[in-house]
Amino acid sequence: MPVVSPSSRLAALPRMLLQALLPSSCALCGAVQDGAVCGACSLAYAANHRPRCPCCANPVGAIDTKRRCGACLADPPAFDATVAACDYAAPLDGLVLGLKFGARLALAPWMAARLNEAALHTGAALPDLLCPVPLGPRRLVERGYNQALEVARPLAKALGIPLAPRLLERVLETAAQSGVAPGERRRNVRGAFALADGQAQLAGRHVGVVDDVMTSGHTLDELAGVLKRAGAARVTNFVFARTPPH
């Protein structure tokens, strides 16, 4: 049995006191525990790694996930791969909304941990660096934080790769994709992003792009196009939740 030094006990004392005074509860079942979501709920809702298309992460029926789905073969996106931790469905969709609109920032490290597990499960090639999907200045001021960056920070640490939080910027304030008709979403984000001034060259590099949820994929496709035109050799999306096709 390992021996815990007195100094280690002393260093852990403030955290133990804080947990005793302000116990947290699971965001899904309400059980008192240490963390945003309890282990039982994590296993029940976020550990079912279903077969997915390796490119767009839409669910596929075949067990062989080395081949792209029909949609990606017919209309290849600019990105090369997508890692998704779960489907955007109840009850996990409520966590996505809580992080994005409710400032429940404690959920971000838990989502990053689920993404790290999904990356290990799929054996996805790790990128050279990670960057978040950027928010426009107006929306960033309104919200006070970028939920994609909140997930990207702990994910970069878990994967052991650098984070480039300002690699990309949103140069056009567009309407939220969730409020745009599906047929108009590609046009809504066209030309909305650019490589930030003064950023390092991306020639030959593999870039990972982090977001909380992927629906139509048009935002991530537009971003991948920007990165590819800047010289990136490969782009992989890391999204906590993937909206299944209807």
Residue frames as qw, qx, qy, qz and C-alpha x, y, z in Angstrom:
[[0.000, 0.889, 0.457, 0.000, 0.00, 0.00, 0.00],
 [0.425, 0.526, -0.048, 0.736, 1.53, 3.38, -0.99],
 [0.401, -0.510, -0.424, 0.632, 2.55, 5.73, 1.80],
 [0.124, 0.851, 0.287, 0.423, 1.02, 9.21, 1.62],
 [0.451, 0.084, -0.325, 0.827, 3.34, 11.88, 2.94],
 [0.130, -0.652, -0.505, 0.551, 2.12, 14.52, 5.42],
 [0.017, -0.385, 0.213, 0.898, 2.86, 17.24, 2.86],
 [0.136, -0.158, -0.778, -0.593, 0.61, 15.49, 0.29],
 [0.195, -0.589, -0.772, 0.142, -2.19, 15.26, 2.84],
 [0.131, -0.594, -0.227, 0.760, -1.79, 18.95, 3.64],
 [0.026, 0.191, -0.471, -0.861, -1.84, 19.93, -0.02],
 [0.210, -0.306, -0.825, -0.426, -5.06, 17.96, -0.58],
 [0.097, -0.412, -0.698, 0.577, -6.79, 19.41, 2.49],
 [0.226, 0.330, 0.027, -0.916, -8.29, 22.53, 0.81],
 [0.416, 0.051, -0.668, -0.615, -9.85, 20.41, -1.97],
 [0.318, -0.255, -0.907, 0.111, -11.25, 17.94, 0.56],
 [0.003, 0.393, 0.511, -0.765, -12.73, 20.74, 2.67],
 [0.310, 0.243, -0.249, -0.885, -14.30, 22.36, -0.41],
 [0.415, -0.075, -0.820, -0.388, -15.88, 19.06, -1.45],
 [0.232, -0.337, -0.829, 0.381, -17.25, 18.57, 2.06],
 [0.075, 0.433, 0.318, -0.840, -18.70, 22.09, 2.25],
 [0.496, 0.492, -0.136, -0.702, -19.92, 22.30, -1.36],
 [0.523, -0.002, 0.842, 0.135, -20.70, 18.76, -2.55],
 [0.311, 0.284, -0.478, -0.771, -21.46, 18.45, -6.25],
 [0.689, 0.217, 0.610, -0.325, -24.28, 16.45, -7.77],
 [0.400, 0.087, 0.766, 0.495, -24.48, 14.53, -11.01],
 [0.233, 0.266, -0.178, -0.918, -25.93, 16.67, -13.80],
 [0.443, -0.032, -0.721, -0.531, -28.03, 13.72, -14.97],
 [0.576, -0.363, -0.730, -0.061, -29.23, 11.76, -11.94],
 [0.341, -0.791, 0.042, -0.506, -28.55, 14.20, -9.11],
 [0.883, -0.324, -0.251, 0.227, -26.46, 11.80, -7.06],
 [0.251, -0.928, 0.274, 0.020, -23.96, 13.50, -4.76],
 [0.911, 0.027, 0.151, 0.382, -20.47, 12.74, -6.02],
 [0.317, -0.664, 0.269, 0.622, -17.19, 14.31, -7.10],
 [0.242, -0.033, 0.670, 0.701, -17.53, 15.54, -10.68],
 [0.368, 0.162, -0.155, -0.902, -20.05, 16.89, -13.15],
 [0.825, 0.047, -0.304, -0.473, -21.49, 13.49, -14.10],
 [0.684, -0.426, 0.563, -0.184, -21.32, 10.33, -12.00],
 [0.107, -0.359, 0.883, 0.282, -19.61, 7.17, -13.17],
 [0.430, 0.307, 0.839, -0.130, -22.86, 5.25, -13.49],
 [0.455, 0.778, 0.242, -0.359, -24.39, 7.83, -15.82],
 [0.090, 0.697, -0.572, -0.423, -21.17, 8.08, -17.82],
 [0.226, -0.125, 0.951, 0.172, -21.30, 4.34, -18.42],
 [0.421, 0.487, 0.727, -0.238, -25.02, 4.32, -19.12],
 [0.402, 0.844, 0.263, -0.239, -25.16, 7.20, -21.60],
 [0.236, 0.901, -0.319, -0.177, -21.69, 8.04, -22.90],
 [0.365, -0.494, 0.775, 0.147, -19.77, 4.78, -23.15],
 [0.761, 0.344, 0.549, -0.042, -21.67, 3.13, -26.02],
 [0.054, -0.566, 0.498, 0.654, -19.16, 3.56, -28.86],
 [0.753, 0.451, 0.441, -0.186, -21.44, 2.68, -31.76],
 [0.604, 0.109, 0.495, 0.616, -20.02, 2.11, -35.28],
 [0.165, 0.867, 0.124, -0.453, -19.62, 5.42, -37.10],
 [0.673, 0.681, 0.050, 0.282, -18.44, 6.65, -40.47],
 [0.686, -0.295, -0.067, 0.662, -14.75, 7.54, -39.93],
 [0.282, 0.331, 0.211, 0.875, -15.20, 10.76, -41.91],
 [0.261, -0.500, -0.154, -0.811, -18.45, 12.36, -40.69],
 [0.026, -0.085, 0.810, -0.580, -19.14, 10.21, -37.56],
 [0.692, -0.057, -0.076, -0.716, -22.72, 9.50, -38.55],
 [0.649, -0.176, 0.706, -0.221, -23.87, 6.11, -37.22],
 [0.510, 0.354, -0.644, -0.447, -23.46, 3.24, -39.68],
 [0.921, -0.149, 0.068, -0.353, -24.86, -0.26, -39.59],
 [0.853, 0.311, -0.378, 0.180, -21.70, -2.04, -40.67],
 [0.758, -0.598, 0.021, 0.260, -19.11, -3.06, -38.11],
 [0.677, 0.118, 0.178, 0.704, -16.31, -2.15, -40.56],
 [0.048, -0.946, -0.196, 0.255, -15.72, 1.52, -39.79],
 [0.496, -0.319, 0.387, 0.709, -12.72, 1.86, -42.09],
 [0.239, 0.364, 0.618, 0.654, -14.89, 2.79, -45.07],
 [0.139, 0.105, 0.108, -0.979, -16.66, 6.11, -45.53],
 [0.424, 0.467, 0.683, -0.369, -20.44, 6.23, -45.60],
 [0.456, 0.527, 0.601, 0.391, -22.31, 6.76, -48.86],
 [0.038, 0.975, 0.215, -0.045, -22.90, 10.45, -48.18],
 [0.349, -0.777, 0.347, 0.393, -19.19, 11.14, -47.69],
 [0.551, -0.002, 0.672, 0.495, -18.31, 9.16, -50.81],
 [0.342, 0.714, 0.550, 0.265, -20.88, 11.04, -52.90],
 [0.072, 0.917, 0.027, 0.391, -19.97, 14.51, -51.59],
 [0.735, -0.113, -0.375, 0.554, -16.59, 14.39, -49.81],
 [0.260, -0.958, -0.113, 0.036, -16.18, 17.10, -47.14],
 [0.318, 0.803, -0.391, 0.317, -12.99, 19.11, -46.71],
 [0.461, -0.592, 0.598, -0.283, -12.26, 17.42, -43.36],
 [0.439, 0.339, -0.823, -0.124, -10.75, 13.93, -43.29],
 [0.460, -0.197, -0.847, 0.180, -12.12, 12.40, -40.08],
 [0.415, -0.556, 0.066, -0.717, -14.46, 13.01, -37.15],
 [0.338, -0.071, -0.856, 0.385, -14.32, 11.65, -33.62],
 [0.474, -0.473, -0.108, -0.735, -17.63, 11.85, -31.73],
 [0.071, -0.208, 0.833, -0.507, -18.21, 10.77, -28.14],
 [0.259, 0.361, 0.827, -0.344, -21.98, 10.29, -28.34],
 [0.084, 0.549, 0.638, 0.533, -25.18, 11.10, -30.22],
 [0.126, -0.092, 0.177, -0.972, -26.91, 14.43, -29.70],
 [0.552, -0.378, -0.620, -0.410, -29.94, 12.91, -28.02],
 [0.573, -0.630, 0.163, -0.498, -31.61, 12.85, -24.62],
 [0.316, -0.899, -0.255, 0.167, -30.37, 13.08, -21.96],
 [0.634, -0.220, 0.125, 0.731, -26.94, 14.22, -23.19],
 [0.237, 0.615, 0.341, 0.670, -28.37, 16.97, -25.38],
 [0.378, -0.890, -0.231, -0.111, -29.34, 18.76, -22.17],
 [0.678, -0.507, 0.087, 0.526, -25.70, 18.79, -21.09],
 [0.476, 0.266, 0.341, 0.765, -24.65, 20.36, -24.40],
 [0.075, -0.793, -0.332, -0.506, -27.27, 23.09, -23.97],
 [0.589, -0.778, -0.156, 0.155, -26.24, 23.57, -20.33],
 [0.638, -0.263, 0.174, 0.702, -22.63, 24.17, -21.33],
 [0.331, 0.380, 0.403, 0.764, -23.43, 26.36, -24.33],
 [0.159, -0.648, -0.283, -0.689, -26.17, 28.54, -22.89],
 [0.653, -0.702, -0.236, -0.158, -26.15, 27.91, -19.14],
 [0.088, 0.780, -0.506, 0.357, -22.46, 28.52, -18.35],
 [0.898, -0.376, 0.200, -0.108, -22.17, 25.06, -16.79],
 [0.351, 0.760, -0.547, 0.001, -18.43, 25.06, -17.41],
 [0.491, -0.418, 0.745, -0.173, -17.80, 22.10, -15.11],
 [0.879, 0.289, 0.337, -0.175, -19.28, 19.92, -17.86],
 [0.499, 0.781, -0.353, -0.132, -16.48, 20.77, -20.31],
 [0.075, -0.554, 0.828, -0.052, -13.73, 18.61, -18.70],
 [0.654, 0.062, 0.714, -0.243, -16.16, 15.69, -18.47],
 [0.736, 0.631, 0.106, -0.221, -16.99, 16.06, -22.19],
 [0.270, 0.765, -0.582, -0.064, -13.27, 16.26, -22.99],
 [0.382, -0.342, 0.847, -0.138, -12.69, 13.02, -21.06],
 [0.757, 0.332, 0.520, -0.217, -15.42, 11.28, -23.08],
 [0.582, 0.777, -0.182, -0.156, -13.86, 12.57, -26.30],
 [0.040, -0.656, 0.754, -0.013, -10.46, 11.30, -25.20],
 [0.603, -0.051, 0.777, -0.173, -12.00, 7.86, -24.59],
 [0.744, 0.576, 0.259, -0.218, -13.66, 7.91, -28.02],
 [0.354, 0.805, -0.459, -0.123, -10.37, 8.83, -29.71],
 [0.242, -0.452, 0.856, -0.070, -8.62, 5.94, -27.99],
 [0.700, 0.195, 0.638, -0.254, -11.47, 3.56, -28.86],
 [0.705, 0.683, 0.098, -0.165, -11.44, 4.44, -32.56],
 [0.758, -0.163, 0.312, 0.549, -7.65, 4.53, -32.80],
 [0.370, 0.910, 0.160, 0.100, -7.86, 7.86, -34.61],
 [0.643, 0.242, -0.095, 0.720, -4.57, 9.42, -35.68],
 [0.313, -0.767, -0.301, 0.473, -3.78, 12.24, -33.27],
 [0.374, 0.879, 0.101, 0.277, -3.35, 15.72, -34.76],
 [0.567, 0.230, -0.257, 0.748, -0.27, 17.90, -34.37],
 [0.002, -0.014, -0.347, 0.938, -2.35, 20.61, -32.67],
 [0.015, -0.616, -0.787, 0.039, -5.90, 21.38, -31.59],
 [0.031, -0.048, 0.007, -0.998, -7.99, 24.51, -32.13],
 [0.247, 0.463, 0.732, -0.435, -11.57, 25.34, -31.15],
 [0.185, 0.641, 0.568, 0.481, -14.33, 26.50, -33.47],
 [0.192, -0.038, -0.230, 0.953, -14.18, 30.29, -32.93],
 [0.042, 0.771, 0.604, -0.199, -17.06, 32.48, -31.83],
 [0.256, 0.685, 0.186, 0.656, -17.67, 35.92, -33.28],
 [0.205, 0.176, -0.413, 0.870, -16.81, 38.91, -31.05],
 [0.470, -0.323, -0.032, -0.821, -20.45, 39.82, -30.43],
 [0.854, -0.258, -0.377, -0.248, -21.49, 36.32, -29.38],
 [0.644, 0.053, -0.549, 0.530, -18.35, 35.92, -27.27],
 [0.044, -0.259, 0.316, -0.911, -19.22, 39.10, -25.36],
 [0.670, -0.291, -0.165, -0.663, -22.83, 37.97, -24.91],
 [0.904, -0.166, -0.390, -0.052, -21.89, 34.50, -23.67],
 [0.404, -0.828, 0.363, -0.140, -18.67, 35.36, -21.86],
 [0.486, -0.400, 0.764, 0.145, -16.84, 32.20, -22.99],
 [0.586, 0.372, -0.554, -0.460, -16.39, 29.89, -25.97],
 [0.873, -0.210, 0.334, -0.286, -17.76, 26.45, -25.09],
 [0.897, 0.394, -0.171, 0.107, -15.59, 24.82, -27.79],
 [0.285, 0.656, -0.526, 0.460, -12.46, 26.28, -26.19],
 [0.563, -0.490, 0.465, -0.475, -13.58, 25.08, -22.75],
 [0.979, 0.026, 0.177, -0.093, -13.69, 21.51, -24.13],
 [0.719, 0.601, -0.259, 0.232, -10.50, 21.91, -26.18],
 [0.096, -0.765, 0.527, -0.357, -8.31, 22.92, -23.21],
 [0.665, -0.369, 0.611, -0.219, -8.68, 19.69, -21.18],
 [0.929, 0.332, 0.157, -0.046, -8.81, 17.59, -24.34],
 [0.495, 0.750, -0.381, 0.215, -5.44, 18.93, -25.54],
 [0.288, -0.630, 0.642, -0.328, -3.99, 18.15, -22.12],
 [0.850, -0.085, 0.469, -0.223, -5.42, 14.62, -22.13],
 [0.870, 0.484, 0.064, 0.071, -4.15, 13.91, -25.65],
 [0.651, -0.480, 0.235, 0.539, -0.79, 15.52, -24.93],
 [0.496, 0.412, 0.391, 0.657, -0.83, 17.85, -27.93],
 [0.154, -0.141, -0.113, 0.971, -0.53, 21.65, -28.22],
 [0.159, 0.760, 0.614, -0.142, -3.58, 23.90, -28.18],
 [0.227, 0.084, 0.244, 0.939, -3.80, 26.84, -30.59],
 [0.094, 0.603, 0.675, -0.414, -6.78, 28.77, -29.19],
 [0.217, 0.776, 0.049, -0.590, -6.46, 31.67, -31.66],
 [0.412, -0.077, 0.724, 0.548, -5.51, 29.79, -34.80],
 [0.079, 0.479, 0.693, 0.534, -8.84, 30.61, -36.44],
 [0.087, 0.289, 0.334, -0.893, -11.15, 33.59, -36.22],
 [0.273, 0.642, 0.714, 0.056, -14.71, 34.27, -37.23],
 [0.200, -0.092, 0.188, 0.957, -14.67, 37.25, -39.59],
 [0.350, -0.287, -0.413, -0.791, -18.42, 37.33, -40.22],
 [0.328, 0.019, 0.684, -0.651, -21.12, 37.35, -37.54],
 [0.361, -0.086, -0.759, -0.534, -23.51, 34.74, -38.87],
 [0.726, -0.313, 0.024, -0.611, -26.86, 33.53, -37.61],
 [0.468, -0.319, 0.799, -0.204, -26.68, 30.50, -35.33],
 [0.239, 0.141, -0.859, -0.430, -26.84, 27.36, -37.47],
 [0.062, 0.281, 0.915, -0.282, -29.55, 25.93, -35.20],
 [0.286, 0.615, 0.394, -0.620, -31.86, 28.73, -36.34],
 [0.264, 0.497, -0.488, -0.667, -31.12, 28.39, -40.06],
 [0.900, 0.245, 0.089, -0.349, -33.04, 26.10, -42.41],
 [0.801, -0.218, 0.494, 0.258, -31.01, 22.97, -43.25],
 [0.688, 0.543, 0.334, 0.347, -30.80, 23.92, -46.93],
 [0.159, 0.941, -0.044, 0.296, -29.32, 27.32, -46.08],
 [0.700, -0.678, 0.129, 0.181, -26.68, 26.29, -43.54],
 [0.762, 0.072, 0.235, 0.599, -23.81, 25.89, -46.01],
 [0.261, 0.702, 0.196, 0.633, -24.45, 29.37, -47.41],
 [0.435, -0.881, -0.128, -0.131, -24.81, 30.81, -43.90],
 [0.671, -0.630, 0.227, 0.316, -21.19, 30.02, -42.94],
 [0.747, 0.444, 0.182, 0.461, -19.56, 30.57, -46.34],
 [0.360, 0.610, -0.110, 0.697, -16.61, 32.94, -45.91],
 [0.523, -0.806, -0.114, -0.255, -17.26, 33.27, -42.17],
 [0.783, -0.551, 0.159, 0.242, -13.81, 32.07, -41.02],
 [0.513, 0.771, -0.313, 0.210, -10.18, 32.89, -41.67],
 [0.790, -0.090, -0.326, 0.511, -6.75, 32.00, -40.37],
 [0.313, -0.922, -0.110, 0.201, -5.81, 34.57, -37.73],
 [0.390, 0.848, -0.272, 0.236, -3.01, 36.98, -38.64],
 [0.080, -0.725, 0.625, -0.278, 0.45, 36.03, -37.49],
 [0.902, -0.206, 0.322, -0.199, -0.28, 32.33, -37.09],
 [0.365, -0.452, 0.756, 0.301, 2.39, 29.73, -37.83],
 [0.468, 0.326, -0.614, -0.546, 2.49, 27.97, -41.18],
 [0.791, -0.060, 0.461, -0.398, 0.34, 24.85, -41.37],
 [0.605, 0.502, -0.538, -0.304, 2.02, 23.21, -44.38],
 [0.555, 0.197, -0.807, 0.031, 1.92, 19.44, -43.99],
 [0.107, -0.158, 0.734, -0.652, 0.38, 19.53, -40.50],
 [0.347, -0.409, -0.823, -0.184, -2.56, 17.61, -39.08],
 [0.165, -0.228, 0.261, -0.923, -5.03, 19.96, -37.34],
 [0.187, -0.420, -0.881, 0.113, -7.76, 18.92, -34.92],
 [0.217, -0.339, -0.095, -0.911, -10.86, 21.12, -34.65],
 [0.132, -0.241, -0.862, 0.427, -12.94, 20.91, -31.46],
 [0.372, -0.284, -0.163, -0.868, -16.64, 21.68, -31.06],
 [0.420, -0.085, 0.685, -0.589, -19.40, 20.71, -28.67],
 [0.654, 0.356, 0.626, -0.233, -21.88, 19.41, -31.25],
 [0.015, -0.226, 0.665, 0.712, -21.91, 18.61, -34.97],
 [0.594, 0.424, 0.476, -0.491, -25.21, 18.76, -36.83],
 [0.738, 0.657, 0.060, -0.142, -25.05, 19.32, -40.59],
 [0.799, -0.167, 0.255, 0.519, -21.25, 19.54, -40.56],
 [0.449, 0.792, 0.188, 0.369, -21.20, 22.67, -42.73],
 [0.247, -0.945, 0.205, -0.058, -19.40, 24.81, -40.13],
 [0.690, -0.461, 0.503, 0.242, -16.65, 22.22, -39.71],
 [0.730, 0.413, 0.411, 0.358, -16.47, 21.73, -43.48],
 [0.223, 0.944, 0.030, 0.242, -15.96, 25.47, -43.97],
 [0.432, -0.823, 0.367, 0.039, -13.25, 25.56, -41.30],
 [0.806, -0.125, 0.495, 0.300, -11.48, 22.56, -42.81],
 [0.600, 0.686, 0.252, 0.325, -11.45, 24.31, -46.15],
 [0.052, -0.972, 0.187, -0.135, -9.75, 27.33, -44.58],
 [0.627, -0.590, 0.495, 0.114, -7.14, 25.10, -42.95],
 [0.814, 0.199, 0.455, 0.302, -6.51, 23.09, -46.12],
 [0.439, 0.845, 0.100, 0.290, -6.02, 26.26, -48.19],
 [0.233, -0.905, 0.343, -0.101, -3.48, 27.36, -45.55],
 [0.360, 0.567, -0.740, 0.034, -1.52, 24.18, -46.17],
 [0.602, -0.287, 0.644, -0.375, -2.88, 21.70, -43.61],
 [0.223, 0.228, -0.895, -0.311, -2.45, 18.13, -44.83],
 [0.380, -0.332, -0.860, -0.077, -5.23, 16.64, -42.69],
 [0.314, -0.317, 0.227, -0.866, -8.13, 17.91, -40.56],
 [0.375, -0.272, -0.884, 0.063, -9.89, 15.85, -37.88],
 [0.407, -0.549, -0.048, -0.728, -12.97, 17.03, -36.01],
 [0.282, -0.109, -0.844, 0.444, -13.40, 16.27, -32.31],
 [0.419, -0.367, -0.137, -0.819, -17.04, 16.77, -31.30],
 [0.287, -0.119, 0.785, -0.537, -18.69, 15.71, -28.08],
 [0.549, 0.365, 0.668, -0.345, -22.09, 15.03, -29.68],
 [0.003, 0.085, -0.692, -0.717, -23.14, 14.15, -33.21],
 [0.594, 0.267, 0.259, -0.713, -26.70, 14.77, -34.36],
 [0.462, 0.097, 0.857, 0.206, -27.93, 11.58, -36.06],
 [0.142, 0.005, -0.521, -0.842, -29.42, 12.02, -39.55],
 [0.540, 0.223, 0.462, -0.667, -33.22, 12.23, -39.68]]
